[in-house]
Amino acid sequence: MPPAVSAPAGTPSAPPLPSAVLWDMDGTLVDTEPHWMAAEHALVARHGGTWTHQDALALVGFDLLDAAAVLQEHGVDLPAQEIVELMLDEVIAGVRTSVHWQPGVRELLAALREAGIPCALVTMSYRRFADAVLSHAPEGTFAVVVTGDNVQQGKPHPEAYLRAAELLGVDAGDCVAIEDSPPGVAAALASGARTLGVQHIVPVEERPGLSRATTLVGIGLDELRRLRAGEVLELP
């Protein structure tokens, strides 16, 4: 990490940067939700059930085993773990060739890398899917990866975010978390992280302590300093 530079005497020092930035993956880092929705629809249809767009929206951000339980309620007569693996197979096939990064993500990741701020990936997707996505990112982009198959309680429980902060050796309250779904936002806020909800498929509703943005385009280190300092921001 670059050495701190002291401000000239008589000038106020800038607020500190976050100790780390904790990133959700699906919908926040990359636009994979259409792949998940297509996999859910195909699986339910093969079992003679009905799956609507509203059903799919309701699952955004869910732990995969919890999502599998909902699919069982819609007629998928398979064990939950088998449902998860089948969906993962389809979604991984979809991202192997290309990944659509969300607007502003790569620029913010580059700024964090240059500033020496570590990043963690905190996703309810399983490790084999996360690895398929991360194969498209520069090596070393994420110092820590926490996935849904290595936590006991998925989002909206804060375990995954607390685990990521612990692995990085930082306090979650000194981190900024970036999320797009209601379960993810709830998990990040419950961990104590300063949380930025970025609009994607599901509306990011106003919540106490939650900052919101319509996009990550134009968001940089200055905004992260303000978030770390405890400001609640409404960003364009």
N, C-alpha and C positions, 0 to 999 in steps of 0.2 A: 504494500500500500504506500502511495507517495507520502513523504513527510508533510506534516501540517505546516502551513505558512502563517505566521503571526500577522495580524492586521497592524497597520501603522498606529502609533500612539494617538489616542483621541478619536479613533474611528471604531464604531461598534463592530464586533466580530459577527460573521455570518452564523446563522443557526447550524448545528451539526447535521451532516448527512446521516441517513439511517445506517445502522450497523450492518444491515443486509436488506435485500428486497426478496420477498417470498411470492413466487408467481404461481397462480393457477395455470392449468394448461388448456383444456378444452374450452374454446370460446374466448379465452383471455389471451393466451399466447398464440394459438393457431385456431383456425376455423374448422374444427372437426365435427361440430354438431350435426351438420347434414349427413355425415357418414353414420353417426350413431342412430339418427332418426331413421335412415334407410334400413339399417340392420334390424332395428326394432320392428319396423313395419313388415319387413320380409318374414321375420321369425313368427310373428303373430299370425300373419296371413297363411303361412304353411301349416299352422295348427288350427285353421278354420275360425280364427277370432277376428275381431275388428279393432283397429288401432288408428286413432285420429291424430291430427296435428296437435290438438290440445293435449292429448295423452302424452305425446312426445315432449311437448314443452314442459309438462309437469315433472318430467324426469331429469331435466337439465341440472347438472351438478350433483346428482345422487351418487351415493356409494353403489358400486355395481351389483353387489348382492341384494341390496335394497331394491334396485331397479329390476333385478330378476324376479323378486317376489311380486312386483306389480305386473310383470309380464305373465307370470303364472296365473294371476287373477284374471288376465285377459285370454286365458285358454292355452298357454304354452305348457304342455304337459311333460316337462323335463325337470330334472333336479336343477336347483339354482346355479350351482357351479358349472354345470354343462351349458346352461343358458349364457352365462358370462363368457365362457370360452368360445362359444359359437359367435357371439357378437364381436368379441375381440378379433377372431379370425377375419371377419368381414371388414371391420374397420381398419385393421392393419394392412389388409390388401389394398384398401383405398388410399392409404397415405404412403405406401412404399415408393410410388413413383414421384409424388410431389406433395408438398405441404403449403397451404396458404397461410402465411404469417399475417396476423392482424395488423392493421395500419399503426405505425409508430413504434411497434415492438422492437424491431431490429435496431432502430436508432437509439431507443432508450437503453437497450442491452449494451450497445457499443459505448454509450456515455458512462454507464455503470462500470464496464470493464476498464475504461480509461481512468476512472476515478478510484479504482481498486475496491469497489463495493461488491462483496460477494452476493451471488444470487442462489436461491433454492427453488426447485420445482416441487410444488405441493399439489398433487392431483389424485383424484379417486380412480382414475384409470390405472390399470395394472402395469407392472414394470415392462413387460414385453411390448406393450403398446407405446409407453413413454419412450422406450429405447428407439422404436421405429420413428417417432417424431424427432427425437433428439439427434438422430443420424443426419438430419438436415441442418443442424445448428453447428456453429464453429465449436471445435473441441474445447472443453473447459468452460463453456458458457455457464453451466450450473455446477457449483461446488458440492451441492447436496441434492439428492432426488428422493422424495418421499412419495410413495404410491399407495393406492388403495389396498394392495395385497400385503403391505407390511405395517398396517395399523390395525388395532382391534376395533376401533370405532371410527366410522367414516364421517365426513361432513354431513350435518352441521356441527358435529362434535369438534372441539378444537385440537384433538390429539395430533393430527397430522401437522398442523402449524407449530404446535409446541415441540414436536419431535424435530422438525426442521431447524428451529431456533437452537435447540439443544445440540444437534449435530454440528451446527456452525459455531457453537460456543458463545452465543449471544443471548440477550434477553429479548423475548418476543415483543415486549413493549417498546423496544428501541428499533424495531423493524417496520417497514412498510409492506403490507400485503396487497396484491392486486388481484381482483376477482371479478367475475361477471354474473354469477348465479346466486339466488337467495340462500341455498345451503352453504355455498362457499363464503359468502359475505358473513353469514352468521358464525361460521367456524372461525374466520379470521378475527372478527370483532371479539369473540369469546376468548381467543388466545391472548388478547391484549395488544395485538399489532395495530398500528395505524393503518386503516383499511381504505383503499380506493376501489370503488365499484365502477366498472366500465361497461357502458351499455352494449349489449349484443342482442341475443334473441329474446331473452326474458327481461322485462323492464327491471331496472335497479331502483327499487323503491327507497324513499327517504327513511333513514333510521338514525337514532341518536349516535353521534360519533362517526358516522359514515360520510366520507367524501365521495363525490360522484363526478364522472366525466363521460362525455359522449364518445370519446376516442382518446387513444394515447398519442395521437399526432400532436406535436408541439409540447408535450410534457417532458420535462427534463429535470436536471438536478435541483434547480431552484424550487420547483414544485415539491420535490421529495423532501427538501429541507423544511419547507413549510408544514408538510404532513408530519414529519418527525417531531416538529415543535408543537404539535397538537392542534394546528388549525384544521377546521373542517371546511373543505373547499368544494365549490360547485364550478366545475371547469367545462369549457365548451367542448 
